[in-house]
Amino acid sequence: MICSVRREQDSTIVVEVTRAESVRGDAETVSASLVEDGIVSDVKAGENLGRTLHHERIVRELVSVPAQAAAYKGVMLRVPVAKDVNLSRASIVVFVQGPKSGGNEAAAVMKLGQKR
């Protein structure tokens, strides 16, 4: 799987996914999730009252599109970014699921906070 990521001015991340020649072409769904690390919450009620919890890999957005069974060439996903997401702590996780088992055929992670 070959992926490219770019950010648009309207707070959207565009992910383009193309099947590599070595990957089978029987994908059913292509998905991209925006995940954020380093989230801290101060608990105000319940069993964790008064605690400070630290969270990693929090899914902030998930977008999926169906892929054509024969090939997924040039699949484009538009992932909206909420104003409170800190992109320096975020990644895009892309995964392709097969039609029968729903198992992952391919996956990739791209950190948004790193300079390329």
ZIURRA-V339732 format. One record per run of one state. SS is the DSSP state (~ for helix, > for strand, _ for the rest). FROM is the first residue (numbers start at 1). TO is the last residue. If there is no record, write none. Layout:
ss:from:to
SS:FROM:TO
SS:FROM:TO
//
This chain:
ss:from:to
_:1:1
>:2:8
_:9:11
>:12:18
_:19:26
>:27:36
_:37:38
>:39:42
_:43:51
>:52:55
_:56:57
>:58:66
_:67:74
>:75:80
_:81:86
~:87:89
>:90:98
_:99:103
>:104:111
_:112:116
//
